[in-house]
Amino acid sequence: MTEFENNHIVLITVLKETRKALHQQLAEMLSDLIEIESFSVEESIPKVFHSTLIVLPNKFTIETVKDYIGKNCEVIIAKRTLNYENVDQLLFLPEGTQALYVNDNPETVYESIETMRQLGLNHIEYIPYYPGKTNIQMIKLAITPGELKIIPNFVEKVINIGHRLIDITTIMSILERFHLMEEYGNHVSERYYRKIVDLTKNLAKAHRQLHQVIDSVGDGILAIDNKGKIVVFNEFLENMLKIENKHAIGHPIHSIIDNIDLLTFILSNSQQESGIFVVNGLDVIVERLHINDQSIIVTFRNALKTIGYERKLRKEFVKKGYIAKYNFPDIVGISSSIQETKQIAKRLAKNDLTVLIEGESGTGKELFASAIHNASFRNSGPFLAVNFSALSDDLVESELFGYADGAFTGAKKGGKIGLFEQANGGTIFLDEIGDISLKLQARLLRVLQEKEIMRVGGSQIIPIDVRIIAATNKNLLKMIQENVFREDLYHRLKVLFIHLPELRVRQNDVELLAKHFVALSDRKVKIEHELIEELQAYPWYGNVRELKNTIDYMLAVRTGNQITKNDLPNQHFFQKSPHRNTNSYTIKSIPSFYSGSTTLDEESLFILNLIMNYEENGKIIGRRIISEKSQEVEMNLSEAQVRHRLNSLKIRGYLQTNRGRAGINLTSKAKEILNTNRERNL
């Protein structure tokens, strides 16, 4: 045996995190007896070691670090075992749970799985996974000893059991090398096993606390295993059923509950998950939940108390403004595009997955979010809306997640509950999601993945039960390319998706909407027919919101019991479209409704210039060609939209249409405006 001086060992690993975990363990066991140094290839190794006892985490490390092992060194290959400090996470997984076991190479994967089984953790079906493995099963749960970077993307939940630790036999071997075994062996082994005993104590304490929590809950709780035997029967249920816990635990459910209808409901596999039953003369709401076909959890609640509480809660939501104000009948429109969108939204409302709503400003994103909430099973819960564009980064974070006592200067004493917690059991609407910072995107991603939050400045993990509906008027895919929006967050948000149609593709809804807004004003006012035609011809870059503002303006300035074209606001009132360049000219958006005006909006100018170009080249042009050309300059006019624009231009005296092949022609009025416009652009 080689003699080593100064009781000194060197731990060498490939990865930094492995080095940290194993160094900490060795220090806890041996630091008062042996000097420990550690290095990793990832962090760089400063020199070649001679006459040193080298500890390696596995045999695969030898080839990587052999150049650093010099003369008169002895190498110990550590035997590794499960990290006992994190084993509790696995104990609560149901029998037969399938999980990927993820590690960096096949040998350590199969070795670790065998260790887990030998230690009695054989209630889990481990599926091996390592980089390069073929025929991979798409399992949603993964267990890994710290190898988070190689978790496959399809995994939804990860249990990190921490890096495997050095087992007691390797630690005893190190002591033997320095002739310390006889004097200190028992002492070191006591330290090692004390850790495991401490873990057992913590688990026992957690078990007692769990039963205290179950007994303190204001509902009756019953759990039965896959054999129909009762495993949980809390104190509240004892009082409700007049049966003592000790007479229920371990007994078959049918020997304790004699109500045939209730028993049938509890053991049924039907879709119905709740019902009202009479138990000892009391109306009781019973809810059932199947857990992985291994057990059934049943809750019992006093129906009268529950209904009274929900009414009280609803009043509190109304008082705070945490209610969804709109339903699907409030979304006005007869066009096929809006009707189809409403039908899709109604179907999505019945699901509980995250929804992303895309649409231009003014298309009604909050209206749809509100209607989806009210049509969902969460409709009795709160509905909270957050507009990211209206809040600063720091304010958004504290508003969403809340903050702990003393989290920052000026923080409210006792801390503050965040909107996610306040929305528990309901829906939170995140408007303008494209405006949040990358830092907040990371925190929001965790909420979506883990269904839990942590308050600013706090350390407690708080589970939440909230449906998220997000909305944006931005091109998130383009933002991903520009590295200002996280791709993983985009896909977490866009589980379900709705695109809201722009008002300019819903011209036949304009009249209905205009009359609807007049009716909302409670004024007996009519709308001039010519005004309706003008409203239908305008592209409405501000969508429904801009139309409503226009109607409100005209109602305010009218002089009779009818609103007319004369009540229209001037051109500065209307929202301008994005600036676009074409191959032949530059267009500036100048909206105008006046048939006598010499100013034209962007789309009208585009159409008139296109017709002039065709006329000058002796060609005939129709709606289909205009529509196709509009796609080339990203104006994207449909043939129906082109028809509306042409009718408006004809009414305003810019066009005349002829039968046969003569097609559409410009009037002298149009030619004069276009020639003037060209001269200005020269």
C-alpha positions in Angstrom: 0.0 0.0 0.0 1.3 3.4 -0.9 2.1 5.8 2.0 0.5 9.2 1.8 1.6 12.1 3.9 -0.4 14.8 5.6 -3.7 12.8 5.4 -4.6 14.6 2.1 -6.9 13.4 -0.7 -7.9 15.0 -4.0 -11.4 14.5 -5.5 -11.5 14.9 -9.3 -14.8 15.0 -11.2 -15.7 16.0 -14.8 -18.6 18.4 -13.8 -18.5 21.3 -11.4 -21.9 20.4 -9.8 -20.8 16.8 -9.1 -17.6 18.1 -7.5 -19.5 20.5 -5.2 -22.0 17.8 -4.0 -19.3 15.1 -3.3 -16.9 17.6 -1.7 -19.6 18.7 0.7 -20.3 15.1 1.6 -16.7 14.2 2.2 -16.2 17.4 4.3 -19.1 16.6 6.5 -17.7 13.1 7.1 -13.9 13.5 7.1 -12.8 17.2 7.2 -11.6 17.0 10.8 -9.5 14.0 10.0 -8.3 14.5 6.4 -7.5 17.5 4.2 -9.8 17.4 1.1 -9.2 19.2 -2.2 -11.5 18.9 -5.2 -11.2 19.9 -8.8 -13.4 19.4 -11.9 -12.5 19.3 -15.6 -15.3 21.8 -16.3 -13.5 24.4 -14.0 -10.0 23.3 -15.1 -7.4 21.3 -13.1 -4.3 23.3 -12.2 -1.5 20.7 -12.1 -0.5 17.0 -12.2 -0.7 15.3 -8.8 2.0 13.0 -7.4 2.1 10.8 -4.3 -1.6 11.6 -3.7 -4.7 9.6 -3.0 -7.1 10.4 -5.8 -10.9 9.8 -5.5 -12.9 9.6 -8.7 -16.7 9.5 -8.9 -16.8 6.6 -11.4 -14.6 4.5 -13.6 -15.6 6.5 -16.7 -13.7 9.6 -15.3 -10.3 7.9 -15.5 -9.8 8.3 -19.3 -10.7 12.0 -19.0 -8.4 12.9 -16.1 -5.5 10.4 -16.6 -3.1 13.2 -17.6 -3.4 14.8 -14.2 -2.6 11.6 -12.3 1.3 11.5 -11.8 3.7 9.2 -10.0 3.0 7.2 -6.9 -0.7 8.1 -6.9 -3.4 5.6 -5.8 -6.9 5.9 -7.3 -10.1 5.0 -5.5 -13.2 4.6 -7.7 -16.0 5.7 -5.4 -19.1 3.5 -5.1 -22.1 5.8 -5.4 -25.5 5.4 -3.8 -28.8 7.3 -3.7 -28.8 10.8 -2.2 -30.7 10.0 1.0 -31.5 13.7 1.6 -33.9 13.8 -1.4 -35.4 10.3 -1.3 -38.7 11.6 0.3 -39.7 13.0 -3.1 -39.9 9.5 -4.5 -41.8 7.9 -1.5 -45.0 9.7 -2.3 -45.2 8.6 -5.9 -48.1 6.1 -6.5 -47.4 2.4 -7.0 -46.6 1.7 -10.7 -45.7 5.3 -11.6 -43.8 5.4 -14.9 -40.8 7.7 -14.9 -37.7 8.3 -17.1 -34.5 7.9 -15.1 -32.2 10.4 -16.7 -28.4 10.3 -16.5 -25.4 11.1 -18.7 -24.5 7.5 -19.9 -26.1 4.1 -20.0 -23.9 2.5 -17.4 -24.7 5.0 -14.6 -28.4 4.9 -15.6 -28.7 1.1 -15.2 -26.5 1.1 -12.1 -28.6 3.8 -10.4 -31.9 2.1 -11.3 -30.6 -1.2 -9.7 -29.5 0.7 -6.6 -32.9 2.3 -6.2 -34.6 -1.1 -6.5 -32.2 -2.7 -4.0 -33.0 0.1 -1.5 -36.7 -0.7 -1.8 -37.8 2.1 -4.1 -39.3 -0.5 -6.4 -42.8 1.0 -6.5 -41.7 3.1 -9.5 -41.4 1.7 -13.1 -38.0 3.3 -14.2 -37.6 3.9 -17.9 -33.8 4.3 -18.8 -32.9 7.5 -20.6 -29.5 8.9 -21.6 -28.1 11.0 -24.6 -28.2 9.0 -27.8 -30.8 6.5 -26.6 -33.2 5.3 -29.3 -36.8 4.1 -29.0 -37.6 6.7 -26.4 -40.9 6.5 -24.6 -42.7 9.9 -24.2 -43.0 9.8 -20.4 -44.1 13.0 -18.8 -42.2 12.5 -15.5 -38.4 12.3 -15.2 -36.2 11.5 -12.2 -32.6 12.6 -12.4 -29.5 12.9 -10.1 -28.9 16.5 -11.0 -28.6 16.0 -14.8 -31.2 18.7 -15.6 -29.5 19.9 -18.8 -30.2 16.6 -20.6 -33.9 16.3 -19.7 -35.9 15.8 -22.9 -38.3 18.6 -23.9 -41.4 16.4 -23.8 -41.0 15.9 -20.0 -43.5 18.0 -18.0 -42.4 17.3 -14.4 -38.9 16.7 -13.1 -37.9 15.2 -9.7 -34.3 16.1 -9.1 -33.0 13.7 -6.4 -29.6 15.4 -6.4 -26.2 14.0 -7.3 -25.5 10.4 -6.1 -23.4 10.4 -3.0 -20.3 8.3 -2.1 -21.4 5.2 -0.1 -20.0 4.2 3.3 -17.7 1.5 2.0 -15.7 4.0 0.0 -15.4 6.4 3.0 -14.2 3.5 5.1 -11.6 2.7 2.3 -10.3 6.2 2.5 -9.9 5.9 6.3 -8.0 2.6 5.9 -5.5 4.2 3.5 -4.5 6.6 6.3 -4.6 4.0 9.0 -7.5 5.9 10.7 -10.1 3.1 10.5 -9.5 1.5 13.9 -9.6 4.8 15.8 -12.2 6.7 13.8 -14.2 4.1 11.8 -17.1 3.9 14.2 -17.2 7.6 14.7 -17.4 8.3 10.9 -20.0 5.6 10.3 -22.2 7.1 13.0 -22.1 10.4 11.2 -23.1 8.7 8.0 -26.0 6.9 9.4 -27.1 9.8 11.6 -27.9 11.6 8.4 -30.3 8.8 7.4 -31.8 8.7 10.9 -32.4 12.4 10.7 -34.2 12.0 7.4 -36.4 9.3 8.9 -37.3 11.6 11.7 -38.1 14.4 9.3 -40.4 12.0 7.3 -42.1 10.9 10.5 -42.6 14.5 11.5 -44.0 15.4 8.1 -46.3 12.4 8.3 -47.7 13.6 11.7 -48.0 17.1 10.3 -49.9 15.8 7.3 -52.4 14.1 9.5 -52.8 17.2 11.6 -53.5 19.2 8.4 -56.0 16.6 7.2 -57.8 16.6 10.5 -57.9 20.4 10.6 -59.4 20.8 7.1 -63.1 21.9 7.3 -64.2 19.1 5.0 -64.5 15.4 5.5 -61.7 13.6 3.7 -61.8 9.9 2.7 -59.1 8.0 0.7 -59.3 4.4 -0.5 -56.7 2.3 -2.2 -57.0 0.2 -5.3 -58.3 -2.7 -3.2 -61.2 -0.6 -1.9 -59.7 -0.3 1.6 -59.9 3.0 3.6 -56.4 4.6 4.1 -57.5 8.1 5.2 -60.5 9.0 7.3 -60.2 12.4 9.0 -61.7 13.8 12.2 -64.3 15.9 10.3 -65.6 12.8 8.6 -65.8 11.0 11.9 -68.2 13.6 13.2 -70.2 13.6 9.9 -70.6 9.8 9.6 -70.6 9.1 13.3 -67.8 6.5 12.9 -64.5 6.5 14.7 -61.3 6.6 12.7 -59.9 3.4 14.2 -63.0 1.5 13.1 -62.6 2.8 9.5 -58.9 2.7 8.6 -58.0 -0.6 6.9 -61.6 -1.7 6.4 -63.3 -2.1 3.1 -65.3 1.0 2.1 -68.6 -1.0 1.6 -68.4 -2.1 5.3 -68.3 1.5 6.5 -70.7 3.3 4.1 -74.1 1.7 3.7 -75.7 4.3 1.5 -75.9 2.4 -1.8 -76.1 5.5 -4.0 -73.2 7.1 -2.3 -71.1 4.0 -2.4 -71.8 3.4 -6.1 -70.8 7.1 -6.8 -67.5 6.8 -4.9 -66.5 3.6 -6.7 -67.8 4.6 -10.1 -65.6 5.4 -13.1 -68.2 7.8 -14.6 -67.3 11.3 -15.8 -69.5 12.8 -13.0 -67.1 13.9 -10.3 -69.5 15.5 -7.8 -73.0 15.0 -6.4 -75.3 15.8 -3.5 -76.3 13.1 -1.1 -78.2 12.9 2.2 -75.8 11.7 5.0 -77.3 11.2 8.4 -80.1 13.7 7.5 -77.6 16.3 6.2 -77.3 17.5 2.6 -73.7 16.8 1.6 -71.7 17.8 -1.5 -69.4 14.8 -2.3 -66.5 15.2 -4.8 -64.5 12.3 -6.1 -61.0 12.3 -7.6 -59.2 9.2 -9.1 -55.4 9.2 -8.6 -53.6 7.2 -11.3 -56.0 4.3 -10.9 -54.3 3.6 -7.6 -56.5 5.4 -5.1 -59.7 7.5 -4.8 -59.9 10.7 -2.8 -63.3 11.8 -1.7 -64.3 15.0 0.1 -67.6 15.7 2.0 -68.9 19.2 2.5 -72.0 20.6 4.2 -74.1 21.8 1.2 -75.9 24.6 3.0 -72.6 26.0 4.4 -70.8 25.7 1.1 -73.6 27.5 -0.9 -73.7 30.2 1.7 -69.9 30.6 1.6 -69.9 30.8 -2.2 -72.5 33.5 -2.2 -70.5 35.5 0.3 -67.4 34.9 -1.8 -69.2 36.1 -5.0 -70.2 39.3 -3.2 -66.6 39.8 -2.2 -65.4 39.3 -5.8 -68.0 41.9 -7.0 -66.9 44.3 -4.3 -63.3 44.0 -5.4 -64.1 44.1 -9.1 -62.7 40.5 -9.5 -65.5 39.4 -11.9 -65.8 38.8 -15.6 -68.2 41.3 -17.0 -68.9 39.8 -20.4 -70.5 36.7 -21.8 -70.5 35.3 -25.4 -73.9 37.0 -26.2 -72.2 40.3 -25.5 -69.9 39.8 -28.5 -71.8 41.4 -31.3 -71.5 40.2 -34.9 -73.1 38.2 -37.7 -70.1 37.8 -40.0 -68.8 34.2 -40.5 -65.4 35.2 -39.1 -66.7 36.4 -35.7 -69.3 33.6 -35.5 -66.6 30.9 -36.1 -64.2 32.6 -33.6 -67.0 32.6 -30.9 -67.7 28.9 -31.5 -64.1 28.0 -31.1 -63.8 30.1 -27.9 -66.9 28.4 -26.5 -65.3 25.0 -27.0 -62.0 26.1 -25.5 -63.9 27.5 -22.5 -64.8 23.9 -21.5 -61.1 23.0 -21.2 -58.8 24.2 -18.4 -55.7 24.6 -20.4 -53.9 27.9 -21.0 -55.2 30.1 -23.9 -53.3 32.6 -26.0 -55.5 35.2 -27.7 -53.9 37.1 -30.6 -55.4 40.2 -32.2 -54.9 43.8 -33.1 -55.7 46.5 -30.5 -59.5 47.0 -30.2 -60.6 43.6 -31.4 -62.0 42.6 -28.0 -59.3 40.4 -26.4 -60.6 41.1 -22.8 -64.1 40.6 -24.0 -63.3 37.1 -25.2 -61.2 36.3 -22.1 -64.1 37.3 -19.9 -66.6 35.3 -21.9 -64.3 32.2 -21.8 -64.1 32.5 -18.0 -67.8 32.8 -17.6 -68.4 29.7 -19.8 -65.9 27.6 -17.9 -66.3 25.5 -14.8 -64.3 28.3 -13.0 -67.0 30.8 -13.4 -67.8 30.9 -9.7 -64.2 31.9 -9.0 -62.4 35.2 -9.4 -61.4 36.8 -12.7 -58.5 39.1 -12.5 -57.0 41.1 -15.4 -53.5 42.5 -15.6 -52.3 44.8 -18.4 -48.5 44.6 -18.7 -48.1 47.6 -20.9 -49.5 49.8 -18.1 -47.2 48.7 -15.3 -43.4 48.9 -14.7 -41.4 45.7 -14.4 -40.9 45.9 -10.6 -44.5 46.8 -10.0 -45.7 43.9 -12.2 -43.6 41.4 -10.2 -44.9 42.6 -6.8 -48.5 42.8 -8.1 -48.5 39.3 -9.7 -46.5 37.4 -7.0 -47.0 39.5 -3.9 -44.2 40.2 -1.5 -43.0 39.0 1.9 -42.7 41.2 5.0 -39.7 43.5 4.7 -39.0 42.4 1.1 -38.0 46.0 0.1 -38.0 49.5 1.4 -41.6 50.7 1.7 -43.1 47.2 1.6 -46.3 46.8 3.5 -45.9 45.3 7.0 -46.9 41.7 6.9 -46.3 41.5 3.2 -48.9 41.5 0.4 -50.8 38.7 -1.4 -50.3 38.7 -5.1 -52.8 38.5 -7.9 -52.0 34.9 -8.7 -53.0 33.9 -5.1 -56.1 36.1 -5.2 -57.1 34.5 -8.5 -56.9 31.0 -6.9 -59.7 28.8 -8.1 -60.4 31.2 -11.0 -58.8 32.8 -14.0 -56.1 35.4 -14.5 -56.0 37.4 -17.7 -52.5 38.6 -18.7 -53.1 41.3 -21.4 -50.2 42.6 -23.6 -48.0 39.6 -22.7 -45.5 40.7 -25.3 -44.5 43.7 -23.2 -43.0 41.8 -20.2 -39.3 41.6 -19.6 -37.2 38.4 -20.0 -36.8 38.3 -16.2 -40.6 38.2 -15.7 -40.9 35.7 -18.6 -38.7 33.3 -16.7 -40.8 33.6 -13.5 -44.1 33.2 -15.5 -42.7 30.1 -17.2 -42.2 28.6 -13.7 -45.7 29.3 -12.8 -47.0 27.6 -15.9 -44.7 24.6 -15.4 -45.0 24.1 -11.6 -48.4 25.6 -10.8 -46.7 27.4 -7.8 -45.3 30.8 -7.0 -43.0 32.4 -4.5 -43.5 36.0 -3.2 -40.9 38.6 -3.8 -38.4 38.4 -1.0 -40.0 35.2 0.3 -38.8 31.6 0.6 -42.1 29.7 0.8 -43.5 27.9 -2.2 -47.2 28.6 -2.6 -49.2 26.2 -4.8 -51.9 27.9 -7.0 -54.9 26.7 -9.0 -55.4 29.3 -11.7 -56.2 29.2 -15.3 -54.2 31.6 -17.4 -55.5 33.4 -20.5 -52.9 35.6 -22.2 -53.3 38.1 -25.0 -51.1 40.1 -27.3 -51.3 42.4 -30.3 -47.6 41.7 -31.1 -45.9 39.2 -33.4 -44.5 36.9 -30.7 -42.7 34.6 -33.3 -40.8 37.6 -34.6 -39.9 38.6 -31.0 -38.6 35.1 -30.5 -36.3 35.5 -33.5 -35.1 38.8 -32.1 -34.4 37.1 -28.7 -36.8 39.3 -26.8 -39.4 36.6 -26.1 -38.8 33.1 -24.8 -39.7 30.3 -27.1 -40.5 27.9 -24.3 -42.9 30.4 -22.7 -44.6 31.0 -26.1 -45.3 27.3 -26.4 -46.5 27.1 -22.8 -48.9 30.0 -23.4 -50.1 28.8 -26.8 -51.6 25.5 -25.7 -55.0 26.7 -26.9 -55.2 29.6 -29.4 -57.6 32.1 -30.8 -57.0 34.8 -33.4 -59.5 37.6 -33.3 -60.6 38.9 -36.7 -60.0 42.6 -37.5 -63.0 44.8 -38.1 -61.9 45.5 -41.6 -62.6 41.9 -42.6 -66.1 42.1 -40.9 -67.7 45.0 -42.8 -71.1 43.4 -42.5 -70.8 43.7 -38.7 -70.2 47.5 -38.8 -73.9 48.4 -39.1 -74.9 46.0 -36.3 -72.1 47.3 -34.0 -72.9 50.9 -34.7 -76.6 50.3 -33.8 -75.5 48.4 -30.7 -73.4 51.3 -29.5 -76.2 53.7 -30.1 -78.5 51.4 -28.1 -76.0 51.3 -25.2 -76.2 55.1 -25.0 -80.0 54.8 -24.1 -80.7 57.6 -26.6 -83.4 57.2 -29.2 -81.2 58.1 -32.1 -81.3 56.8 -35.7 -78.3 56.4 -38.0 -78.4 57.8 -41.5 -78.1 55.1 -44.3 -75.4 57.1 -46.1 -73.4 57.2 -42.8 -73.6 53.4 -42.6 -72.1 53.1 -46.0 -69.3 55.5 -45.1 -68.6 53.6 -41.9 -68.5 50.3 -43.8 -66.0 51.7 -46.3 -63.4 52.8 -43.7 -60.7 50.3 -42.8 -60.9 50.8 -39.0 -57.3 50.4 -38.0 -58.4 50.8 -34.4 -61.0 48.1 -34.9 -64.2 47.9 -32.7 -62.8 50.3 -30.1 -62.3 53.0 -32.7 -65.8 52.5 -34.1 -67.3 52.8 -30.6 -65.3 56.0 -30.0 -66.5 57.4 -33.3 -70.2 56.6 -32.5 -69.8 58.2 -29.0 -68.3 61.3 -30.6 -71.2 61.6 -33.1 -73.8 61.1 -30.4 -72.2 63.9 -28.5 -72.1 66.5 -31.4 -75.3 65.7 -33.2 -78.0 68.3 -33.3 -81.1 66.2 -34.0 -82.4 62.7 -33.4 -80.3 61.2 -36.2 -76.5 61.0 -36.6 -75.3 61.7 -40.2 -72.1 62.1 -42.2 -72.0 65.7 -41.1 -71.4 64.5 -37.5 -68.2 62.6 -38.4 -65.1 63.9 -36.7 -62.3 65.3 -38.8 -59.4 63.3 -40.2 -57.2 63.9 -37.1 -59.6 61.8 -35.0 -59.0 58.5 -36.8 -56.2 56.0 -36.2 -53.6 55.8 -39.0 -52.3 52.6 -40.4 -48.7 51.5 -40.3 -46.5 53.3 -42.9 -45.8 51.1 -46.0 -43.7 51.5 -49.1 -44.7 50.2 -52.5 -42.5 49.8 -55.6 -44.0 52.8 -57.3 -44.8 55.4 -54.6 -44.9 56.2 -50.9 -48.3 56.2 -49.2 -49.1 58.2 -46.1 -52.2 57.2 -44.1 -54.7 60.1 -44.0 -58.1 58.8 -43.1 -61.1 60.8 -44.4 -64.8 60.1 -44.8 -65.7 63.1 -46.9 -66.8 62.6 -50.4 -65.8 66.2 -51.2 -62.4 65.8 -49.6 -59.1 65.8 -51.6 -57.4 63.6 -49.0 -57.6 59.8 -49.2 -56.7 57.0 -46.8 -53.8 54.7 -47.5 -55.8 51.8 -49.0 -57.8 54.1 -51.3 -54.6 55.7 -52.6 -53.1 52.3 -53.2 -56.2 51.2 -55.2 -56.4 54.4 -57.3 -52.7 54.4 -58.1 -52.9 50.7 -59.1 -55.9 51.5 -61.4 -54.0 54.4 -62.9 -50.9 52.3 -63.6 -53.0 49.7 -65.4 -54.9 52.4 -67.4 -51.6 54.0 -68.5 -50.4 50.6 -69.8 -53.7 49.9 -71.6 -54.6 47.0 -69.2 -57.9 46.2 -67.5 -58.0 45.6 -63.7 -60.6 43.9 -61.4 -61.1 43.1 -57.8 -59.1 39.9 -57.9 -55.9 41.6 -59.3 -56.2 44.4 -56.7 -56.5 41.9 -53.9 -53.4 40.0 -55.2 -51.4 43.1 -55.6 -52.3 44.2 -52.0 -50.7 41.0 -50.7 -47.4 42.0 -52.3 -47.2 45.2 -50.2 -48.6 43.5 -47.0 -51.9 45.4 -47.2 -53.7 42.0 -47.4 -57.1 43.1 -48.8 -59.6 40.4 -49.5 -61.8 40.6 -52.7 -64.7 41.4 -50.4 -62.7 44.3 -48.8 -61.7 45.5 -52.3 -65.4 45.6 -53.3 -66.3 47.7 -50.3 -63.4 50.1 -51.1 -64.4 50.4 -54.7 -68.0 51.1 -53.8 -66.9 53.9 -51.4 -64.6 55.4 -54.0 -67.4 55.3 -56.6 -69.9 57.0 -54.2 -67.2 59.7 -53.5 -66.8 60.4 -57.2 -63.3 58.9 -57.8 -64.4 55.9 -59.9 -66.8 54.9 -62.6 -67.6 51.4 -63.7 -68.5 50.2 -67.1 -70.1 47.1 -68.5 -68.1 44.5 -70.3 -64.3 44.6 -70.7 -64.0 48.3 -70.0 -63.9 47.4 -66.2 -63.1 50.1 -63.7 -62.0 53.6 -64.7 -60.7 56.7 -62.9 -62.7 59.9 -63.0 -61.0 63.2 -63.8 -61.3 64.1 -60.1 -59.2 61.0 -59.1 -56.6 61.7 -61.8 -56.2 65.2 -60.6 -55.5 64.1 -57.0 -53.2 61.3 -58.1 -51.1 63.6 -60.4 -50.9 66.2 -57.6 -49.7 63.5 -55.2 -47.1 62.3 -57.7 -45.7 65.8 -58.2 -45.4 66.2 -54.4 -43.4 63.0 -54.1 -41.0 63.9 -56.9 
